Amino acid sequence: MDPQVVEGHPAAVLTEAAKGAELLVVGSHGHGAFTGMLLGSVSHHCVHHATCPVLVVRAGTDRPVRT
C-alpha cells in the first residue's frame, strides 16, 4: 500500500486509483437522499464504475456488502 493525497471527487479518484487492483474496499454510512438507502453516493459510484470487485463495509455493522 502506498498512501497518497489526491485532489478530486472521491468517487472518481477511488475508481481511477483502483484500475489494475484486485479489490477496492470502501466504507459507507448509507447516508443518501433516500431514507434506508444502503449505499452512499461514493460507494454507489465505485460499485458501478470500478474495474475490479468492490467490497463495501457498512458503518456500525460487521457484515460487508459484496459486489
CHARMM-style PDB file with segment names, atoms N, HN, CA, C and O in Angstrom:
ATOM      1  N   MET     1       0.845  -1.159   0.000  1.00  0.00      PROA
ATOM      2  CA  MET     1       0.000   0.000   0.000  1.00  0.00      PROA
ATOM      3  C   MET     1       0.897   1.229   0.000  1.00  0.00      PROA
ATOM      4  O   MET     1       1.897   1.293   0.714  1.00  0.00      PROA
ATOM      5  N   ASP     2       0.513   2.202  -0.817  1.00  0.00      PROA
ATOM      6  HN  ASP     2      -0.300   2.151  -1.397  1.00  0.00      PROA
ATOM      7  CA  ASP     2       1.277   3.440  -0.943  1.00  0.00      PROA
ATOM      8  C   ASP     2       0.346   4.620  -0.672  1.00  0.00      PROA
ATOM      9  O   ASP     2      -0.390   5.035  -1.568  1.00  0.00      PROA
ATOM     10  N   PRO     3       0.363   5.178   0.564  1.00  0.00      PROA
ATOM     11  CA  PRO     3      -0.532   6.299   0.883  1.00  0.00      PROA
ATOM     12  C   PRO     3      -0.272   7.504  -0.022  1.00  0.00      PROA
ATOM     13  O   PRO     3       0.875   7.844  -0.311  1.00  0.00      PROA
ATOM     14  N   GLN     4      -1.359   8.141  -0.462  1.00  0.00      PROA
ATOM     15  HN  GLN     4      -2.291   7.865  -0.227  1.00  0.00      PROA
ATOM     16  CA  GLN     4      -1.272   9.318  -1.324  1.00  0.00      PROA
ATOM     17  C   GLN     4      -2.364  10.302  -0.957  1.00  0.00      PROA
ATOM     18  O   GLN     4      -3.414   9.916  -0.444  1.00  0.00      PROA
ATOM     19  N   VAL     5      -2.110  11.584  -1.225  1.00  0.00      PROA
ATOM     20  HN  VAL     5      -1.257  11.898  -1.642  1.00  0.00      PROA
ATOM     21  CA  VAL     5      -3.135  12.612  -1.121  1.00  0.00      PROA
ATOM     22  C   VAL     5      -3.423  13.067  -2.540  1.00  0.00      PROA
ATOM     23  O   VAL     5      -2.526  13.524  -3.248  1.00  0.00      PROA
ATOM     24  N   VAL     6      -4.695  12.937  -2.959  1.00  0.00      PROA
ATOM     25  HN  VAL     6      -5.423  12.566  -2.383  1.00  0.00      PROA
ATOM     26  CA  VAL     6      -5.072  13.240  -4.328  1.00  0.00      PROA
ATOM     27  C   VAL     6      -6.268  14.181  -4.306  1.00  0.00      PROA
ATOM     28  O   VAL     6      -7.220  13.954  -3.559  1.00  0.00      PROA
ATOM     29  N   GLU     7      -6.230  15.235  -5.117  1.00  0.00      PROA
ATOM     30  HN  GLU     7      -5.457  15.419  -5.724  1.00  0.00      PROA
ATOM     31  CA  GLU     7      -7.363  16.151  -5.216  1.00  0.00      PROA
ATOM     32  C   GLU     7      -8.369  15.624  -6.223  1.00  0.00      PROA
ATOM     33  O   GLU     7      -8.001  15.003  -7.220  1.00  0.00      PROA
ATOM     34  N   GLY     8      -9.630  15.876  -5.956  1.00  0.00      PROA
ATOM     35  HN  GLY     8      -9.929  16.380  -5.146  1.00  0.00      PROA
ATOM     36  CA  GLY     8     -10.687  15.492  -6.875  1.00  0.00      PROA
ATOM     37  C   GLY     8     -11.870  14.921  -6.134  1.00  0.00      PROA
ATOM     38  O   GLY     8     -11.845  14.785  -4.911  1.00  0.00      PROA
ATOM     39  N   HSD     9     -12.919  14.583  -6.887  1.00  0.00      PROA
ATOM     40  HN  HSD     9     -12.939  14.693  -7.880  1.00  0.00      PROA
ATOM     41  CA  HSD     9     -14.095  13.984  -6.277  1.00  0.00      PROA
ATOM     42  C   HSD     9     -13.732  12.583  -5.809  1.00  0.00      PROA
ATOM     43  O   HSD     9     -13.130  11.824  -6.568  1.00  0.00      PROA
ATOM     44  N   PRO    10     -14.081  12.221  -4.583  1.00  0.00      PROA
ATOM     45  CA  PRO    10     -13.680  10.932  -4.031  1.00  0.00      PROA
ATOM     46  C   PRO    10     -14.039   9.732  -4.911  1.00  0.00      PROA
ATOM     47  O   PRO    10     -13.230   8.817  -5.064  1.00  0.00      PROA
ATOM     48  N   ALA    11     -15.226   9.725  -5.481  1.00  0.00      PROA
ATOM     49  HN  ALA    11     -15.884  10.468  -5.356  1.00  0.00      PROA
ATOM     50  CA  ALA    11     -15.646   8.588  -6.299  1.00  0.00      PROA
ATOM     51  C   ALA    11     -14.753   8.431  -7.522  1.00  0.00      PROA
ATOM     52  O   ALA    11     -14.324   7.321  -7.839  1.00  0.00      PROA
ATOM     53  N   ALA    12     -14.474   9.520  -8.203  1.00  0.00      PROA
ATOM     54  HN  ALA    12     -14.822  10.422  -7.946  1.00  0.00      PROA
ATOM     55  CA  ALA    12     -13.629   9.473  -9.394  1.00  0.00      PROA
ATOM     56  C   ALA    12     -12.194   9.101  -9.042  1.00  0.00      PROA
ATOM     57  O   ALA    12     -11.562   8.319  -9.752  1.00  0.00      PROA
ATOM     58  N   VAL    13     -11.682   9.653  -7.957  1.00  0.00      PROA
ATOM     59  HN  VAL    13     -12.195  10.289  -7.380  1.00  0.00      PROA
ATOM     60  CA  VAL    13     -10.307   9.369  -7.533  1.00  0.00      PROA
ATOM     61  C   VAL    13     -10.165   7.894  -7.145  1.00  0.00      PROA
ATOM     62  O   VAL    13      -9.184   7.251  -7.519  1.00  0.00      PROA
ATOM     63  N   LEU    14     -11.122   7.359  -6.408  1.00  0.00      PROA
ATOM     64  HN  LEU    14     -11.919   7.881  -6.104  1.00  0.00      PROA
ATOM     65  CA  LEU    14     -11.056   5.959  -5.988  1.00  0.00      PROA
ATOM     66  C   LEU    14     -11.137   4.996  -7.167  1.00  0.00      PROA
ATOM     67  O   LEU    14     -10.369   4.036  -7.235  1.00  0.00      PROA
ATOM     68  N   THR    15     -12.062   5.242  -8.096  1.00  0.00      PROA
ATOM     69  HN  THR    15     -12.686   6.021  -8.041  1.00  0.00      PROA
ATOM     70  CA  THR    15     -12.185   4.328  -9.238  1.00  0.00      PROA
ATOM     71  C   THR    15     -10.958   4.405 -10.136  1.00  0.00      PROA
ATOM     72  O   THR    15     -10.551   3.393 -10.707  1.00  0.00      PROA
ATOM     73  N   GLU    16     -10.370   5.570 -10.269  1.00  0.00      PROA
ATOM     74  HN  GLU    16     -10.701   6.392  -9.806  1.00  0.00      PROA
ATOM     75  CA  GLU    16      -9.141   5.703 -11.066  1.00  0.00      PROA
ATOM     76  C   GLU    16      -7.983   4.979 -10.375  1.00  0.00      PROA
ATOM     77  O   GLU    16      -7.214   4.272 -11.027  1.00  0.00      PROA
ATOM     78  N   ALA    17      -7.861   5.152  -9.069  1.00  0.00      PROA
ATOM     79  HN  ALA    17      -8.486   5.725  -8.539  1.00  0.00      PROA
ATOM     80  CA  ALA    17      -6.780   4.515  -8.315  1.00  0.00      PROA
ATOM     81  C   ALA    17      -6.931   2.991  -8.297  1.00  0.00      PROA
ATOM     82  O   ALA    17      -5.941   2.272  -8.152  1.00  0.00      PROA
ATOM     83  N   ALA    18      -8.157   2.499  -8.444  1.00  0.00      PROA
ATOM     84  HN  ALA    18      -8.960   3.082  -8.562  1.00  0.00      PROA
ATOM     85  CA  ALA    18      -8.409   1.063  -8.384  1.00  0.00      PROA
ATOM     86  C   ALA    18      -8.152   0.348  -9.710  1.00  0.00      PROA
ATOM     87  O   ALA    18      -8.224  -0.879  -9.771  1.00  0.00      PROA
ATOM     88  N   LYS    19      -7.856   1.089 -10.758  1.00  0.00      PROA
ATOM     89  HN  LYS    19      -7.796   2.086 -10.709  1.00  0.00      PROA
ATOM     90  CA  LYS    19      -7.561   0.441 -12.037  1.00  0.00      PROA
ATOM     91  C   LYS    19      -6.361  -0.481 -11.873  1.00  0.00      PROA
ATOM     92  O   LYS    19      -5.299  -0.054 -11.417  1.00  0.00      PROA
ATOM     93  N   GLY    20      -6.531  -1.728 -12.240  1.00  0.00      PROA
ATOM     94  HN  GLY    20      -7.393  -2.074 -12.610  1.00  0.00      PROA
ATOM     95  CA  GLY    20      -5.460  -2.707 -12.101  1.00  0.00      PROA
ATOM     96  C   GLY    20      -5.423  -3.375 -10.735  1.00  0.00      PROA
ATOM     97  O   GLY    20      -4.620  -4.281 -10.509  1.00  0.00      PROA
ATOM     98  N   ALA    21      -6.284  -2.939  -9.823  1.00  0.00      PROA
ATOM     99  HN  ALA    21      -6.936  -2.203 -10.006  1.00  0.00      PROA
ATOM    100  CA  ALA    21      -6.311  -3.533  -8.477  1.00  0.00      PROA
ATOM    101  C   ALA    21      -7.102  -4.840  -8.493  1.00  0.00      PROA
ATOM    102  O   ALA    21      -7.923  -5.072  -9.379  1.00  0.00      PROA
ATOM    103  N   GLU    22      -6.846  -5.670  -7.517  1.00  0.00      PROA
ATOM    104  HN  GLU    22      -6.179  -5.482  -6.797  1.00  0.00      PROA
ATOM    105  CA  GLU    22      -7.599  -6.915  -7.370  1.00  0.00      PROA
ATOM    106  C   GLU    22      -8.884  -6.703  -6.588  1.00  0.00      PROA
ATOM    107  O   GLU    22      -9.833  -7.473  -6.738  1.00  0.00      PROA
ATOM    108  N   LEU    23      -8.927  -5.653  -5.743  1.00  0.00      PROA
ATOM    109  HN  LEU    23      -8.156  -5.028  -5.621  1.00  0.00      PROA
ATOM    110  CA  LEU    23     -10.089  -5.386  -4.907  1.00  0.00      PROA
ATOM    111  C   LEU    23     -10.052  -3.936  -4.453  1.00  0.00      PROA
ATOM    112  O   LEU    23      -8.989  -3.409  -4.125  1.00  0.00      PROA
ATOM    113  N   LEU    24     -11.216  -3.290  -4.433  1.00  0.00      PROA
ATOM    114  HN  LEU    24     -12.080  -3.718  -4.699  1.00  0.00      PROA
ATOM    115  CA  LEU    24     -11.371  -1.947  -3.876  1.00  0.00      PROA
ATOM    116  C   LEU    24     -12.263  -2.073  -2.653  1.00  0.00      PROA
ATOM    117  O   LEU    24     -13.369  -2.605  -2.745  1.00  0.00      PROA
ATOM    118  N   VAL    25     -11.796  -1.589  -1.505  1.00  0.00      PROA
ATOM    119  HN  VAL    25     -10.897  -1.156  -1.430  1.00  0.00      PROA
ATOM    120  CA  VAL    25     -12.574  -1.620  -0.271  1.00  0.00      PROA
ATOM    121  C   VAL    25     -12.948  -0.195   0.096  1.00  0.00      PROA
ATOM    122  O   VAL    25     -12.079   0.666   0.239  1.00  0.00      PROA
ATOM    123  N   VAL    26     -14.251   0.053   0.248  1.00  0.00      PROA
ATOM    124  HN  VAL    26     -14.956  -0.646   0.132  1.00  0.00      PROA
ATOM    125  CA  VAL    26     -14.734   1.383   0.628  1.00  0.00      PROA
ATOM    126  C   VAL    26     -15.702   1.243   1.793  1.00  0.00      PROA
ATOM    127  O   VAL    26     -16.308   0.189   1.987  1.00  0.00      PROA
ATOM    128  N   GLY    27     -15.841   2.301   2.556  1.00  0.00      PROA
ATOM    129  HN  GLY    27     -15.349   3.157   2.399  1.00  0.00      PROA
ATOM    130  CA  GLY    27     -16.804   2.334   3.652  1.00  0.00      PROA
ATOM    131  C   GLY    27     -18.056   3.060   3.216  1.00  0.00      PROA
ATOM    132  O   GLY    27     -18.033   3.826   2.252  1.00  0.00      PROA
ATOM    133  N   SER    28     -19.147   2.826   3.919  1.00  0.00      PROA
ATOM    134  HN  SER    28     -19.166   2.205   4.703  1.00  0.00      PROA
ATOM    135  CA  SER    28     -20.400   3.504   3.611  1.00  0.00      PROA
ATOM    136  C   SER    28     -21.189   3.741   4.882  1.00  0.00      PROA
ATOM    137  O   SER    28     -21.393   2.836   5.692  1.00  0.00      PROA
ATOM    138  N   HSD    29     -21.628   4.985   5.036  1.00  0.00      PROA
ATOM    139  HN  HSD    29     -21.462   5.719   4.378  1.00  0.00      PROA
ATOM    140  CA  HSD    29     -22.525   5.315   6.140  1.00  0.00      PROA
ATOM    141  C   HSD    29     -23.967   5.076   5.718  1.00  0.00      PROA
ATOM    142  O   HSD    29     -24.855   4.970   6.565  1.00  0.00      PROA
ATOM    143  N   GLY    30     -24.207   4.991   4.401  1.00  0.00      PROA
ATOM    144  HN  GLY    30     -23.487   5.078   3.713  1.00  0.00      PROA
ATOM    145  CA  GLY    30     -25.562   4.800   3.899  1.00  0.00      PROA
ATOM    146  C   GLY    30     -26.402   6.051   3.996  1.00  0.00      PROA
ATOM    147  O   GLY    30     -27.631   5.976   4.012  1.00  0.00      PROA
ATOM    148  N   HSD    31     -25.747   7.215   4.061  1.00  0.00      PROA
ATOM    149  HN  HSD    31     -24.749   7.276   4.048  1.00  0.00      PROA
ATOM    150  CA  HSD    31     -26.483   8.477   4.131  1.00  0.00      PROA
ATOM    151  C   HSD    31     -26.689   9.011   2.727  1.00  0.00      PROA
ATOM    152  O   HSD    31     -25.801   9.645   2.157  1.00  0.00      PROA
ATOM    153  N   GLY    32     -27.825   8.762   2.191  1.00  0.00      PROA
ATOM    154  HN  GLY    32     -28.546   8.247   2.654  1.00  0.00      PROA
ATOM    155  CA  GLY    32     -28.141   9.229   0.849  1.00  0.00      PROA
ATOM    156  C   GLY    32     -29.376  10.110   0.897  1.00  0.00      PROA
ATOM    157  O   GLY    32     -29.850  10.478   1.971  1.00  0.00      PROA
ATOM    158  N   ALA    33     -29.884  10.438  -0.263  1.00  0.00      PROA
ATOM    159  HN  ALA    33     -29.499  10.139  -1.136  1.00  0.00      PROA
ATOM    160  CA  ALA    33     -31.067  11.276  -0.356  1.00  0.00      PROA
ATOM    161  C   ALA    33     -32.319  10.535   0.097  1.00  0.00      PROA
ATOM    162  O   ALA    33     -33.318  11.158   0.456  1.00  0.00      PROA
ATOM    163  N   PHE    34     -32.264   9.215   0.079  1.00  0.00      PROA
ATOM    164  HN  PHE    34     -31.453   8.709  -0.213  1.00  0.00      PROA
ATOM    165  CA  PHE    34     -33.433   8.417   0.422  1.00  0.00      PROA
ATOM    166  C   PHE    34     -33.215   7.701   1.747  1.00  0.00      PROA
ATOM    167  O   PHE    34     -32.164   7.099   1.968  1.00  0.00      PROA
ATOM    168  N   THR    35     -34.190   7.764   2.610  1.00  0.00      PROA
ATOM    169  HN  THR    35     -35.044   8.253   2.430  1.00  0.00      PROA
ATOM    170  CA  THR    35     -34.112   7.069   3.889  1.00  0.00      PROA
ATOM    171  C   THR    35     -33.999   5.567   3.641  1.00  0.00      PROA
ATOM    172  O   THR    35     -34.726   5.004   2.823  1.00  0.00      PROA
ATOM    173  N   GLY    36     -33.093   4.940   4.346  1.00  0.00      PROA
ATOM    174  HN  GLY    36     -32.502   5.398   5.011  1.00  0.00      PROA
ATOM    175  CA  GLY    36     -32.920   3.498   4.207  1.00  0.00      PROA
ATOM    176  C   GLY    36     -32.020   3.105   3.050  1.00  0.00      PROA
ATOM    177  O   GLY    36     -31.853   1.917   2.773  1.00  0.00      PROA
ATOM    178  N   MET    37     -31.443   4.074   2.377  1.00  0.00      PROA
ATOM    179  HN  MET    37     -31.578   5.039   2.602  1.00  0.00      PROA
ATOM    180  CA  MET    37     -30.550   3.778   1.257  1.00  0.00      PROA
ATOM    181  C   MET    37     -29.358   2.978   1.770  1.00  0.00      PROA
ATOM    182  O   MET    37     -28.755   3.346   2.778  1.00  0.00      PROA
ATOM    183  N   LEU    38     -29.016   1.898   1.094  1.00  0.00      PROA
ATOM    184  HN  LEU    38     -29.506   1.598   0.275  1.00  0.00      PROA
ATOM    185  CA  LEU    38     -27.954   1.022   1.571  1.00  0.00      PROA
ATOM    186  C   LEU    38     -26.566   1.570   1.314  1.00  0.00      PROA
ATOM    187  O   LEU    38     -25.660   1.332   2.113  1.00  0.00      PROA
ATOM    188  N   LEU    39     -26.367   2.296   0.225  1.00  0.00      PROA
ATOM    189  HN  LEU    39     -27.103   2.490  -0.424  1.00  0.00      PROA
ATOM    190  CA  LEU    39     -25.049   2.798  -0.125  1.00  0.00      PROA
ATOM    191  C   LEU    39     -25.057   4.313  -0.225  1.00  0.00      PROA
ATOM    192  O   LEU    39     -26.050   4.916  -0.634  1.00  0.00      PROA
ATOM    193  N   GLY    40     -23.931   4.926   0.156  1.00  0.00      PROA
ATOM    194  HN  GLY    40     -23.125   4.437   0.488  1.00  0.00      PROA
ATOM    195  CA  GLY    40     -23.759   6.349  -0.075  1.00  0.00      PROA
ATOM    196  C   GLY    40     -23.385   6.591  -1.530  1.00  0.00      PROA
ATOM    197  O   GLY    40     -23.178   5.639  -2.283  1.00  0.00      PROA
ATOM    198  N   SER    41     -23.296   7.845  -1.930  1.00  0.00      PROA
ATOM    199  HN  SER    41     -23.464   8.618  -1.319  1.00  0.00      PROA
ATOM    200  CA  SER    41     -23.049   8.166  -3.337  1.00  0.00      PROA
ATOM    201  C   SER    41     -21.671   7.718  -3.813  1.00  0.00      PROA
ATOM    202  O   SER    41     -21.535   7.267  -4.950  1.00  0.00      PROA
ATOM    203  N   VAL    42     -20.652   7.832  -2.972  1.00  0.00      PROA
ATOM    204  HN  VAL    42     -20.763   8.198  -2.048  1.00  0.00      PROA
ATOM    205  CA  VAL    42     -19.299   7.438  -3.381  1.00  0.00      PROA
ATOM    206  C   VAL    42     -19.213   5.923  -3.539  1.00  0.00      PROA
ATOM    207  O   VAL    42     -18.715   5.436  -4.554  1.00  0.00      PROA
ATOM    208  N   SER    43     -19.688   5.183  -2.558  1.00  0.00      PROA
ATOM    209  HN  SER    43     -20.093   5.579  -1.734  1.00  0.00      PROA
ATOM    210  CA  SER    43     -19.627   3.721  -2.671  1.00  0.00      PROA
ATOM    211  C   SER    43     -20.507   3.236  -3.821  1.00  0.00      PROA
ATOM    212  O   SER    43     -20.143   2.280  -4.505  1.00  0.00      PROA
ATOM    213  N   HSD    44     -21.649   3.870  -4.047  1.00  0.00      PROA
ATOM    214  HN  HSD    44     -21.945   4.647  -3.491  1.00  0.00      PROA
ATOM    215  CA  HSD    44     -22.523   3.507  -5.163  1.00  0.00      PROA
ATOM    216  C   HSD    44     -21.796   3.698  -6.485  1.00  0.00      PROA
ATOM    217  O   HSD    44     -21.857   2.833  -7.359  1.00  0.00      PROA
ATOM    218  N   HSD    45     -21.111   4.823  -6.636  1.00  0.00      PROA
ATOM    219  HN  HSD    45     -21.062   5.526  -5.927  1.00  0.00      PROA
ATOM    220  CA  HSD    45     -20.347   5.091  -7.864  1.00  0.00      PROA
ATOM    221  C   HSD    45     -19.255   4.034  -8.054  1.00  0.00      PROA
ATOM    222  O   HSD    45     -19.070   3.514  -9.154  1.00  0.00      PROA
ATOM    223  N   CYS    46     -18.546   3.729  -6.989  1.00  0.00      PROA
ATOM    224  HN  CYS    46     -18.696   4.152  -6.096  1.00  0.00      PROA
ATOM    225  CA  CYS    46     -17.456   2.752  -7.076  1.00  0.00      PROA
ATOM    226  C   CYS    46     -17.982   1.379  -7.484  1.00  0.00      PROA
ATOM    227  O   CYS    46     -17.383   0.708  -8.325  1.00  0.00      PROA
ATOM    228  N   VAL    47     -19.093   0.962  -6.894  1.00  0.00      PROA
ATOM    229  HN  VAL    47     -19.579   1.506  -6.210  1.00  0.00      PROA
ATOM    230  CA  VAL    47     -19.677  -0.339  -7.222  1.00  0.00      PROA
ATOM    231  C   VAL    47     -20.002  -0.433  -8.709  1.00  0.00      PROA
ATOM    232  O   VAL    47     -19.805  -1.479  -9.328  1.00  0.00      PROA
ATOM    233  N   HSD    48     -20.500   0.661  -9.279  1.00  0.00      PROA
ATOM    234  HN  HSD    48     -20.660   1.511  -8.776  1.00  0.00      PROA
ATOM    235  CA  HSD    48     -20.945   0.634 -10.668  1.00  0.00      PROA
ATOM    236  C   HSD    48     -19.868   0.989 -11.691  1.00  0.00      PROA
ATOM    237  O   HSD    48     -20.048   0.726 -12.880  1.00  0.00      PROA
ATOM    238  N   HSD    49     -18.753   1.579 -11.256  1.00  0.00      PROA
ATOM    239  HN  HSD    49     -18.607   1.792 -10.290  1.00  0.00      PROA
ATOM    240  CA  HSD    49     -17.763   2.046 -12.222  1.00  0.00      PROA
ATOM    241  C   HSD    49     -16.361   1.474 -12.049  1.00  0.00      PROA
ATOM    242  O   HSD    49     -15.540   1.603 -12.957  1.00  0.00      PROA
ATOM    243  N   ALA    50     -16.064   0.854 -10.928  1.00  0.00      PROA
ATOM    244  HN  ALA    50     -16.731   0.749 -10.191  1.00  0.00      PROA
ATOM    245  CA  ALA    50     -14.723   0.293 -10.728  1.00  0.00      PROA
ATOM    246  C   ALA    50     -14.526  -0.910 -11.651  1.00  0.00      PROA
ATOM    247  O   ALA    50     -15.471  -1.639 -11.950  1.00  0.00      PROA
ATOM    248  N   THR    51     -13.302  -1.101 -12.089  1.00  0.00      PROA
ATOM    249  HN  THR    51     -12.534  -0.509 -11.847  1.00  0.00      PROA
ATOM    250  CA  THR    51     -12.982  -2.210 -12.991  1.00  0.00      PROA
ATOM    251  C   THR    51     -12.599  -3.480 -12.227  1.00  0.00      PROA
ATOM    252  O   THR    51     -12.272  -4.498 -12.837  1.00  0.00      PROA
ATOM    253  N   CYS    52     -12.639  -3.419 -10.910  1.00  0.00      PROA
ATOM    254  HN  CYS    52     -12.904  -2.592 -10.414  1.00  0.00      PROA
ATOM    255  CA  CYS    52     -12.317  -4.580 -10.076  1.00  0.00      PROA
ATOM    256  C   CYS    52     -13.486  -4.813  -9.113  1.00  0.00      PROA
ATOM    257  O   CYS    52     -14.368  -3.961  -9.001  1.00  0.00      PROA
ATOM    258  N   PRO    53     -13.503  -5.941  -8.428  1.00  0.00      PROA
ATOM    259  CA  PRO    53     -14.540  -6.152  -7.411  1.00  0.00      PROA
ATOM    260  C   PRO    53     -14.460  -5.088  -6.318  1.00  0.00      PROA
ATOM    261  O   PRO    53     -13.380  -4.595  -5.993  1.00  0.00      PROA
ATOM    262  N   VAL    54     -15.615  -4.743  -5.758  1.00  0.00      PROA
ATOM    263  HN  VAL    54     -16.493  -5.143  -6.022  1.00  0.00      PROA
ATOM    264  CA  VAL    54     -15.691  -3.724  -4.709  1.00  0.00      PROA
ATOM    265  C   VAL    54     -16.318  -4.348  -3.475  1.00  0.00      PROA
ATOM    266  O   VAL    54     -17.349  -5.016  -3.558  1.00  0.00      PROA
ATOM    267  N   LEU    55     -15.686  -4.124  -2.329  1.00  0.00      PROA
ATOM    268  HN  LEU    55     -14.849  -3.581  -2.261  1.00  0.00      PROA
ATOM    269  CA  LEU    55     -16.211  -4.568  -1.045  1.00  0.00      PROA
ATOM    270  C   LEU    55     -16.629  -3.324  -0.277  1.00  0.00      PROA
ATOM    271  O   LEU    55     -15.798  -2.465   0.019  1.00  0.00      PROA
ATOM    272  N   VAL    56     -17.928  -3.224   0.052  1.00  0.00      PROA
ATOM    273  HN  VAL    56     -18.603  -3.922  -0.188  1.00  0.00      PROA
ATOM    274  CA  VAL    56     -18.445  -2.070   0.796  1.00  0.00      PROA
ATOM    275  C   VAL    56     -18.676  -2.494   2.231  1.00  0.00      PROA
ATOM    276  O   VAL    56     -19.415  -3.442   2.494  1.00  0.00      PROA
ATOM    277  N   VAL    57     -18.042  -1.793   3.163  1.00  0.00      PROA
ATOM    278  HN  VAL    57     -17.441  -1.022   2.950  1.00  0.00      PROA
ATOM    279  CA  VAL    57     -18.185  -2.086   4.577  1.00  0.00      PROA
ATOM    280  C   VAL    57     -19.083  -1.017   5.177  1.00  0.00      PROA
ATOM    281  O   VAL    57     -18.751   0.168   5.169  1.00  0.00      PROA
ATOM    282  N   ARG    58     -20.212  -1.446   5.691  1.00  0.00      PROA
ATOM    283  HN  ARG    58     -20.482  -2.409   5.698  1.00  0.00      PROA
ATOM    284  CA  ARG    58     -21.187  -0.520   6.267  1.00  0.00      PROA
ATOM    285  C   ARG    58     -20.775  -0.109   7.673  1.00  0.00      PROA
ATOM    286  O   ARG    58     -20.257  -0.926   8.433  1.00  0.00      PROA
ATOM    287  N   ALA    59     -21.001   1.152   8.021  1.00  0.00      PROA
ATOM    288  HN  ALA    59     -21.422   1.816   7.403  1.00  0.00      PROA
ATOM    289  CA  ALA    59     -20.716   1.654   9.362  1.00  0.00      PROA
ATOM    290  C   ALA    59     -21.655   0.996  10.369  1.00  0.00      PROA
ATOM    291  O   ALA    59     -22.855   0.878  10.121  1.00  0.00      PROA
ATOM    292  N   GLY    60     -21.119   0.580  11.478  1.00  0.00      PROA
ATOM    293  HN  GLY    60     -20.144   0.676  11.679  1.00  0.00      PROA
ATOM    294  CA  GLY    60     -21.936   0.017  12.550  1.00  0.00      PROA
ATOM    295  C   GLY    60     -22.352  -1.425  12.330  1.00  0.00      PROA
ATOM    296  O   GLY    60     -23.198  -1.943  13.060  1.00  0.00      PROA
ATOM    297  N   THR    61     -21.772  -2.081  11.335  1.00  0.00      PROA
ATOM    298  HN  THR    61     -21.085  -1.661  10.742  1.00  0.00      PROA
ATOM    299  CA  THR    61     -22.099  -3.487  11.111  1.00  0.00      PROA
ATOM    300  C   THR    61     -20.797  -4.256  10.947  1.00  0.00      PROA
ATOM    301  O   THR    61     -19.741  -3.670  10.705  1.00  0.00      PROA
ATOM    302  N   ASP    62     -20.881  -5.530  11.076  1.00  0.00      PROA
ATOM    303  HN  ASP    62     -21.738  -6.006  11.273  1.00  0.00      PROA
ATOM    304  CA  ASP    62     -19.713  -6.355  10.797  1.00  0.00      PROA
ATOM    305  C   ASP    62     -19.964  -7.215   9.582  1.00  0.00      PROA
ATOM    306  O   ASP    62     -19.252  -8.194   9.361  1.00  0.00      PROA
ATOM    307  N   ARG    63     -20.982  -6.864   8.776  1.00  0.00      PROA
ATOM    308  HN  ARG    63     -21.560  -6.068   8.956  1.00  0.00      PROA
ATOM    309  CA  ARG    63     -21.298  -7.604   7.566  1.00  0.00      PROA
ATOM    310  C   ARG    63     -21.106  -6.703   6.349  1.00  0.00      PROA
ATOM    311  O   ARG    63     -21.861  -5.747   6.172  1.00  0.00      PROA
ATOM    312  N   PRO    64     -20.113  -6.988   5.509  1.00  0.00      PROA
ATOM    313  CA  PRO    64     -19.909  -6.180   4.299  1.00  0.00      PROA
ATOM    314  C   PRO    64     -20.947  -6.508   3.230  1.00  0.00      PROA
ATOM    315  O   PRO    64     -21.548  -7.583   3.228  1.00  0.00      PROA
ATOM    316  N   VAL    65     -21.140  -5.558   2.327  1.00  0.00      PROA
ATOM    317  HN  VAL    65     -20.652  -4.685   2.328  1.00  0.00      PROA
ATOM    318  CA  VAL    65     -21.986  -5.766   1.140  1.00  0.00      PROA
ATOM    319  C   VAL    65     -21.041  -6.091   0.017  1.00  0.00      PROA
ATOM    320  O   VAL    65     -20.223  -5.245  -0.347  1.00  0.00      PROA
ATOM    321  N   ARG    66     -21.113  -7.296  -0.559  1.00  0.00      PROA
ATOM    322  HN  ARG    66     -21.777  -7.982  -0.263  1.00  0.00      PROA
ATOM    323  CA  ARG    66     -20.202  -7.707  -1.621  1.00  0.00      PROA
ATOM    324  C   ARG    66     -20.842  -7.472  -2.964  1.00  0.00      PROA
ATOM    325  O   ARG    66     -22.042  -7.674  -3.146  1.00  0.00      PROA
ATOM    326  N   THR    67     -20.000  -7.029  -3.932  1.00  0.00      PROA
ATOM    327  HN  THR    67     -19.025  -6.864  -3.785  1.00  0.00      PROA
ATOM    328  CA  THR    67     -20.488  -6.823  -5.296  1.00  0.00      PROA
ATOM    329  C   THR    67     -19.685  -7.655  -6.257  1.00  0.00      PROA
ATOM    330  OT1 THR    67     -19.939  -7.625  -7.461  1.00  0.00      PROA
TER     331      THR     67
END
